[in-house]
């Protein structure tokens, strides 16, 4: 028997809306009841004041009506405040989870990992707490106003009801005609924005290869399709809006015409004519408001679907007991890994152990799974099966902010964030002191380099660290990895962009952190980085081919390496035959 699907965070947040929505609905009930004071006021003015010419009656009626509408305004304000306060609660319940879910989706390499989700949260919140939801409060009152119109005069009630039905059918027709085009247009626009963002992030490559015209043509084609679809949607929406406006005016004319006819034939009084006009407008108001906010309602629905998909795969962190600072003992136990949506194993039955303070060098051909393994070691990815433990605790299940204080990680692609050098080395943590930052830079051999920057540690690195060279970014990234003496340090190709001086500083840093007792894992193709290594691991096609003491593994690797092919040199000229 299938297990019921567990509601995600979005569903839970919406369930908390029951109480505020109920109160808002109750206030809407009172507001709609108080609105009946207007036709009653007009009727009494015509029936009593204009016939008796009593100013006292007029003053009393006017003061009473003003008091009623003042109360109605206060109630409407309370209703809006309730919805706005719920919007704040809704945002606080979801904003941090959406932000975290974005990064988890990006780590899983999912296409939903777009900052659009944050805009979706705003769009959906505005629909839930704005005019979109207040229309729902007024719709149940439409039969009440229609009933009053029928009670006053069946012909006026029938004309208004038929007009309301036509308006409602036009709204449904508009939805059917425009929803698909609007969805396609929005999705295409999001893809276009994503392509431009990607091109801007890789601006150097785009410029070097002269790809601007080609990418511009692709973008222009996508944008042309988006604009064409939007124009089609707007044309259809405009046509329906015109038809709805014409129908609305026709209903008003019909109500006035019928009322005037009934007044002339002395079937109703002029006061009832004006009351009919007011009640008819009020009965049709929800449909008009629905038409005015239809596009925002559809956009909110699409935002809801995207948020639902994003949060559906997100598991909020469970409360975790704070663990003591680890010593650095690392255990990898029968780890297998596949990427989402694929069946190929990137890592197969990987197992090894490191004692606290040991250094491991990982080697292997490109595509062997070295970088994949480093992501698992620091808890970025979760193994398909197996476990990776630091001092016996699963690195993926460890509370991330706490775990991050104990590890250092330098990926192949160095990403710095907009801010100062100090901010980046400190990982933007507020509990890190200047002494901690400078000490990390000194261990990484980056202190002197940083002092040469225009503002030293306060130099703004720009978006993505573009102010710094690739080598400088790598050295700042190494300092960030060594912040506050981490117990596990994982470095993936840490010398990829370093010059001779930078590589010498890196080797010295590796020896320094070893003396401080850190467990270090280094991926590299250069044997010089393994000078301080205790053990070596050779990966081939995602499996451990060799693991053991450094000298033994390197000796076997060198022994297995094919001998270089002989390079043909100049051959001696053949001796000439003696005559």
MOSUL-V340926 format. One record per residue. PHI is phi in degrees with one decimal (NA if undefined). OMEGA is omega as a letter, one per 20 degrees, with the letter a starting at -180 (NA if undefined). Layout:
((PHI & OMEGA) (PHI & OMEGA))
//
This chain:
((NA & a) (-69.2 & r) (-76.9 & r) (-63.0 & a) (-69.3 & a) (-73.0 & a) (-64.2 & r) (-86.4 & a) (-63.1 & a) (-64.6 & r) (-64.0 & r) (-62.7 & r) (-64.8 & r) (-69.7 & r) (-66.3 & r) (-70.9 & a) (-80.9 & a) (-58.2 & a) (-66.8 & r) (-62.2 & r) (-66.3 & r) (-62.7 & r) (-65.0 & r) (-63.2 & r) (-64.5 & r) (-64.6 & r) (-65.0 & r) (-66.2 & r) (-59.2 & a) (-63.8 & a) (-62.9 & r) (-68.7 & r) (-65.1 & a) (-67.0 & r) (-64.3 & r) (-64.3 & r) (-64.1 & a) (-66.9 & r) (-63.8 & r) (-66.1 & r) (-62.1 & a) (-63.2 & a) (-62.8 & a) (-70.1 & r) (-62.1 & r) (-67.8 & a) (-79.2 & a) (-110.9 & a) (-71.5 & a) (-69.8 & r) (-91.0 & a) (-96.7 & a) (55.6 & a) (-93.4 & r) (-71.0 & r) (-63.5 & r) (-62.9 & r) (-62.0 & a) (-64.7 & a) (-65.2 & r) (-62.2 & a) (-66.0 & r) (-64.0 & r) (-64.0 & r) (-63.8 & r) (-63.8 & r) (-63.8 & r) (-61.9 & a) (-74.4 & r) (-64.5 & r) (-62.9 & r) (-62.6 & r) (-66.3 & r) (-62.8 & r) (-64.7 & r) (-62.2 & r) (-65.0 & r) (-63.0 & r) (-61.3 & r) (-65.1 & r) (-64.7 & r) (-60.4 & a) (-66.1 & r) (-64.8 & r) (-65.5 & r) (-64.2 & r) (-59.3 & r) (-65.0 & r) (-64.3 & r) (-58.2 & a) (-65.8 & a) (-67.8 & r) (-72.2 & a) (-113.8 & a) (-56.0 & a) (-65.3 & r) (-70.5 & r) (-63.5 & r) (-59.8 & r) (-68.8 & a) (-62.3 & r) (-59.5 & a) (-70.7 & r) (-66.9 & r) (-65.5 & r) (-65.0 & r) (-63.8 & r) (-80.1 & r) (61.3 & r) (-95.8 & a) (-70.0 & r) (-75.4 & a) (-78.1 & r) (-130.9 & r) (-63.7 & r) (-56.0 & a) (-59.7 & r) (-68.8 & r) (-70.3 & r) (-61.6 & r) (-60.9 & r) (-65.5 & a) (-62.7 & a) (-69.3 & r) (-63.0 & r) (-66.3 & r) (-69.3 & a) (-66.2 & a) (-110.4 & a) (-111.7 & a) (-66.4 & a) (-60.5 & a) (-82.5 & a) (-67.8 & r) (-60.8 & a) (-63.5 & r) (-71.6 & a) (-87.0 & a) (-58.8 & r) (-60.8 & a) (-86.4 & r) (-59.8 & r) (-60.8 & r) (-63.7 & a) (-68.2 & r) (-62.6 & r) (-62.1 & r) (-63.8 & r) (-63.6 & r) (-64.4 & r) (-67.2 & a) (-68.6 & r) (-158.1 & a) (-59.3 & a) (-67.2 & r) (-64.8 & r) (-62.4 & r) (-64.7 & r) (-62.1 & r) (-67.8 & a) (-64.8 & r) (-63.2 & r) (-62.7 & r) (-63.0 & r) (-63.1 & r) (-62.9 & r) (-61.3 & a) (-64.7 & r) (-65.5 & r) (-64.3 & r) (-63.5 & r) (-63.2 & r) (-65.0 & r) (-60.3 & r) (-61.1 & a) (-65.4 & a) (-79.7 & a) (-102.8 & a) (-62.7 & a) (-63.0 & a) (-64.9 & r) (-65.6 & r) (-63.9 & r) (-61.8 & a) (-63.7 & r) (-64.1 & r) (-65.0 & r) (-65.2 & r) (-64.0 & r) (-63.6 & r) (-64.2 & r) (-64.7 & r) (-63.1 & a) (-64.3 & r) (-65.6 & r) (-64.3 & r) (-59.7 & r) (-64.3 & r) (-64.8 & r) (-67.6 & r) (-66.1 & a) (-112.8 & a) (-60.2 & a) (-63.2 & r) (-64.8 & a) (-60.8 & a) (-69.6 & a) (-63.2 & a) (-85.9 & a) (63.2 & a) (-88.9 & a) (-58.7 & r) (-61.2 & a) (-66.2 & r) (-66.4 & r) (-63.5 & r) (-65.6 & r) (-63.1 & r) (-64.7 & a) (-63.2 & r) (-65.8 & r) (-62.3 & a) (-66.1 & r) (-61.7 & r) (-65.0 & r) (-62.9 & a) (-63.8 & r) (-62.8 & r) (-66.5 & r) (-64.9 & r) (-63.6 & r) (-61.2 & r) (-62.8 & a) (-66.1 & r) (-63.5 & r) (-66.2 & r) (-63.2 & r) (-63.7 & r) (-62.8 & r) (-68.0 & r) (-61.9 & r) (-63.2 & r) (-63.6 & a) (-67.4 & r) (-63.6 & r) (-63.1 & r) (-61.7 & a) (-62.6 & r) (-66.3 & r) (-63.8 & r) (-63.8 & a) (-61.2 & r) (-63.5 & a) (-63.0 & r) (-61.9 & a) (-66.3 & a) (-62.9 & r) (-63.4 & r) (-62.3 & r) (-63.6 & r) (-60.3 & a) (-69.5 & r) (-66.7 & r) (-59.8 & a) (-86.9 & r) (56.4 & r) (-89.7 & r) (-138.3 & r) (-91.9 & r) (-57.3 & r) (-62.7 & r) (-67.3 & r) (-58.7 & r) (-66.9 & r) (-62.2 & r) (-60.9 & r) (-61.0 & a) (-67.3 & a) (-65.4 & r) (-63.8 & r) (-63.0 & a) (-69.1 & a) (-66.4 & a) (-92.0 & a) (-58.9 & a) (-59.9 & r) (-66.7 & r) (-62.9 & r) (-66.4 & r) (-63.8 & r) (-63.6 & a) (-66.3 & a) (-108.6 & a) (-63.9 & a) (-62.8 & r) (-66.5 & r) (-65.4 & r) (-66.1 & r) (-62.3 & r) (-64.3 & r) (-65.7 & r) (-65.7 & r) (-62.1 & r) (-61.0 & a) (-62.9 & r) (-67.7 & r) (-64.5 & r) (-62.3 & r) (-66.7 & a) (-65.5 & a) (-79.9 & r) (-65.1 & r) (-95.6 & a) (-96.7 & r) (-113.4 & a) (-62.3 & a) (-61.6 & r) (-82.1 & r) (-57.4 & a) (-124.6 & r) (-71.2 & r) (-65.7 & a) (-98.2 & r) (-67.9 & r) (-59.8 & a) (-71.7 & r) (-84.7 & r) (116.0 & r) (-69.7 & a) (-115.1 & a) (-133.9 & r) (-112.5 & a) (-121.2 & r) (49.1 & a) (-86.8 & r) (-122.3 & a) (-149.3 & r) (-129.4 & r) (-81.9 & r) (-56.9 & r) (84.5 & r) (-125.3 & r) (-113.9 & a) (-73.0 & r) (-79.6 & r) (-82.2 & r) (-129.0 & a) (-130.9 & r) (50.1 & r) (-81.5 & r) (-143.9 & r) (-169.8 & r) (-137.1 & r) (-129.4 & r) (-79.5 & r) (-57.6 & r) (90.9 & r) (-82.9 & r) (-115.1 & a) (-117.2 & r) (-104.8 & r) (-112.7 & r) (-128.1 & r) (154.3 & a) (-71.6 & r) (-61.1 & a) (84.8 & a) (-76.1 & r) (109.8 & a) (-66.2 & a) (-65.2 & r) (-59.9 & r) (-64.6 & r) (-63.1 & r) (-64.7 & r) (-70.2 & a) (-63.7 & a) (-100.4 & r) (77.3 & r) (-70.5 & r) (-109.7 & r) (-102.5 & r) (-62.7 & r) (-63.8 & r) (-140.4 & a) (91.4 & a) (-141.8 & r) (-124.3 & a) (-123.8 & r) (-114.5 & a) (53.4 & r) (86.1 & a) (-100.3 & r) (-64.2 & a) (-68.4 & a) (-76.7 & a) (-86.5 & a) (-64.0 & r) (-58.1 & a) (-64.0 & a) (-63.7 & r) (-71.8 & a) (-62.0 & a) (-61.8 & r) (-71.6 & a) (-102.1 & a) (-126.3 & r) (-126.1 & a) (-139.0 & r) (-125.1 & r) (-76.0 & r) (-61.9 & a) (-90.9 & a) (-81.1 & r) (-113.0 & r) (-104.5 & a) (-107.0 & r) (-57.3 & a) (155.7 & a) (-84.6 & r) (-59.3 & r) (-60.8 & r) (-57.2 & a) (-68.8 & r) (-65.7 & a) (-76.7 & a) (60.1 & r) (61.9 & r) (-82.5 & a) (-87.0 & a) (-94.0 & a) (-93.9 & a) (-90.6 & r) (-62.3 & r) (-61.4 & r) (-62.2 & a) (-65.2 & a) (-64.4 & r) (-63.2 & r) (-63.0 & r) (-66.7 & r) (-67.0 & r) (-62.5 & r) (-75.7 & a) (73.0 & a) (-108.1 & a) (-61.5 & a) (-64.3 & r) (-62.0 & a) (-66.7 & a) (-64.2 & r) (-79.9 & r) (-69.8 & a) (-52.5 & r) (-121.6 & r) (59.5 & a) (-68.0 & a) (-92.4 & r) (-68.4 & r) (-78.4 & a) (-82.7 & a) (79.7 & r) (-63.9 & a) (75.6 & a) (75.8 & a) (-66.8 & r) (-69.0 & a) (-95.1 & r) (-75.3 & a) (-61.5 & r) (-66.2 & r) (-66.2 & r) (-61.3 & a) (-67.0 & a) (-72.4 & r) (-66.5 & r) (-63.4 & r) (-66.5 & r) (-61.2 & r) (-61.5 & a) (-67.7 & a) (-97.9 & a) (-62.1 & r) (58.4 & r) (51.7 & a) (-65.7 & a) (-89.3 & r) (-129.1 & a) (-121.7 & a) (-120.6 & a) (-120.9 & a) (-107.1 & a) (51.1 & a) (-71.3 & a) (-108.8 & a) (-60.0 & a) (-117.9 & a) (-95.0 & r) (-85.5 & a) (-61.3 & r) (-65.5 & r) (-66.1 & r) (-69.6 & r) (-63.8 & r) (-65.3 & r) (-65.1 & r) (-62.3 & r) (-64.0 & r) (-65.7 & r) (-62.9 & r) (-68.7 & a) (-66.7 & a) (-67.8 & r) (-67.1 & r) (-68.1 & r) (-82.8 & r) (90.2 & r) (-79.1 & r) (-86.9 & a) (-123.5 & r) (-123.2 & a) (-123.6 & r) (-106.8 & a) (-163.8 & r) (-102.1 & a) (-104.3 & a) (-60.7 & a) (-62.7 & a) (-75.5 & a) (-97.0 & a) (-59.6 & a) (-98.1 & a) (-72.2 & r) (-93.0 & a) (-135.4 & r) (-128.2 & r) (-131.3 & r) (-107.6 & r) (-101.1 & r) (-141.6 & a) (53.5 & r) (81.6 & r) (-120.4 & r) (-81.3 & r) (-88.2 & r) (-146.0 & r) (-152.2 & a) (170.1 & r) (-56.1 & a) (-55.7 & a) (-62.8 & a) (-66.0 & a) (-66.5 & a) (-63.5 & r) (-62.4 & r) (-67.2 & r) (-65.2 & r) (-65.4 & a) (-65.6 & a) (-78.5 & a) (-62.5 & r) (-65.4 & r) (-66.3 & r) (-62.8 & r) (-64.9 & r) (-66.0 & r) (-89.3 & a) (-63.0 & r) (-104.1 & r) (-65.8 & a) (-89.5 & r) (-63.5 & r) (-67.5 & r) (-63.9 & a) (-64.8 & r) (-74.6 & r) (-69.7 & r) (-71.8 & r) (-83.0 & NA))
//
